[in-house]
Amino acid sequence: MKTLKFKTNIKCGGCIAAVTPHLNSAETVEKWEVDTANPDKILTVQGEDLSEKEVIEKVKKAGYTLVKTEG
């Protein structure tokens, strides 16, 4: 399974609720979570044929920003 990590501005439960339908509709995303306790608000996304482009598009459609992190 492939894992991608992004720094985001998803900072609270309301933000997570807003992005949930977008990420859940992404065909390549199997599992995702946001670490809102981390100062960088790290979004971790997992999937077999994960598409970085699709994740970025889905999060931007929800009105949030993200930057790919290393590792």
C-alpha positions as a Markdown table, in Angstrom:
| # | Residue | x | y | z |
|---|---|---|---|---|
| 1 | Met | 0.0 | 0.0 | 0.0 |
| 2 | Lys | 1.3 | 3.5 | -0.9 |
| 3 | Thr | 1.2 | 6.3 | 1.6 |
| 4 | Leu | 1.3 | 10.0 | 0.9 |
| 5 | Lys | 1.7 | 12.8 | 3.5 |
| 6 | Phe | 0.7 | 16.4 | 3.2 |
| 7 | Lys | 0.9 | 19.6 | 5.3 |
| 8 | Thr | -2.6 | 21.1 | 5.3 |
| 9 | Asn | -4.8 | 23.8 | 6.8 |
| 10 | Ile | -7.4 | 21.2 | 7.9 |
| 11 | Lys | -7.3 | 22.1 | 11.6 |
| 12 | Cys | -10.5 | 21.0 | 13.3 |
| 13 | Gly | -13.4 | 18.5 | 13.3 |
| 14 | Gly | -15.5 | 20.9 | 11.1 |
| 15 | Cys | -12.7 | 21.0 | 8.5 |
| 16 | Ile | -12.4 | 17.2 | 8.6 |
| 17 | Ala | -16.2 | 16.9 | 8.1 |
| 18 | Ala | -16.0 | 19.3 | 5.1 |
| 19 | Val | -13.2 | 17.4 | 3.4 |
| 20 | Thr | -14.6 | 13.9 | 4.2 |
| 21 | Pro | -17.0 | 13.5 | 1.2 |
| 22 | His | -14.3 | 14.7 | -1.2 |
| 23 | Leu | -11.6 | 12.3 | 0.0 |
| 24 | Asn | -14.1 | 9.4 | 0.4 |
| 25 | Ser | -15.1 | 9.8 | -3.2 |
| 26 | Ala | -11.5 | 9.6 | -4.5 |
| 27 | Glu | -11.2 | 6.3 | -6.3 |
| 28 | Thr | -7.6 | 5.7 | -5.3 |
| 29 | Val | -7.9 | 6.6 | -1.6 |
| 30 | Glu | -8.5 | 3.6 | 0.7 |
| 31 | Lys | -7.8 | 5.3 | 4.1 |
| 32 | Trp | -7.0 | 8.8 | 5.3 |
| 33 | Glu | -6.6 | 10.8 | 8.5 |
| 34 | Val | -5.5 | 14.2 | 9.6 |
| 35 | Asp | -3.3 | 14.7 | 12.7 |
| 36 | Thr | -4.8 | 18.0 | 14.0 |
| 37 | Ala | -2.6 | 17.8 | 17.1 |
| 38 | Asn | 0.5 | 18.2 | 14.8 |
| 39 | Pro | 1.4 | 21.8 | 14.2 |
| 40 | Asp | 1.7 | 21.0 | 10.5 |
| 41 | Lys | -1.8 | 19.4 | 10.4 |
| 42 | Ile | -0.5 | 16.3 | 8.6 |
| 43 | Leu | -2.9 | 14.5 | 6.2 |
| 44 | Thr | -1.9 | 10.9 | 5.7 |
| 45 | Val | -3.5 | 9.1 | 2.7 |
| 46 | Gln | -3.2 | 5.4 | 1.9 |
| 47 | Gly | -4.2 | 3.4 | -1.2 |
| 48 | Glu | -2.8 | 0.8 | -3.6 |
| 49 | Asp | -2.9 | 2.9 | -6.8 |
| 50 | Leu | -2.8 | 6.2 | -5.0 |
| 51 | Ser | -2.9 | 9.3 | -7.2 |
| 52 | Glu | -1.2 | 12.4 | -5.6 |
| 53 | Lys | -2.9 | 14.6 | -8.2 |
| 54 | Glu | -6.4 | 13.2 | -7.3 |
| 55 | Val | -5.8 | 13.8 | -3.6 |
| 56 | Ile | -4.7 | 17.4 | -4.2 |
| 57 | Glu | -7.7 | 18.1 | -6.5 |
| 58 | Lys | -10.2 | 16.6 | -4.0 |
| 59 | Val | -8.8 | 18.6 | -1.0 |
| 60 | Lys | -8.7 | 21.8 | -3.1 |
| 61 | Lys | -12.3 | 21.3 | -4.1 |
| 62 | Ala | -13.2 | 21.2 | -0.4 |
| 63 | Gly | -11.5 | 24.6 | 0.0 |
| 64 | Tyr | -8.3 | 23.5 | 1.7 |
| 65 | Thr | -4.7 | 23.7 | 0.8 |
| 66 | Leu | -2.0 | 21.1 | 1.1 |
| 67 | Val | 1.7 | 20.7 | 0.4 |
| 68 | Lys | 3.4 | 17.3 | -0.1 |
| 69 | Thr | 5.9 | 16.4 | 2.6 |
| 70 | Glu | 8.9 | 14.1 | 2.2 |
| 71 | Gly | 8.5 | 10.6 | 3.6 |
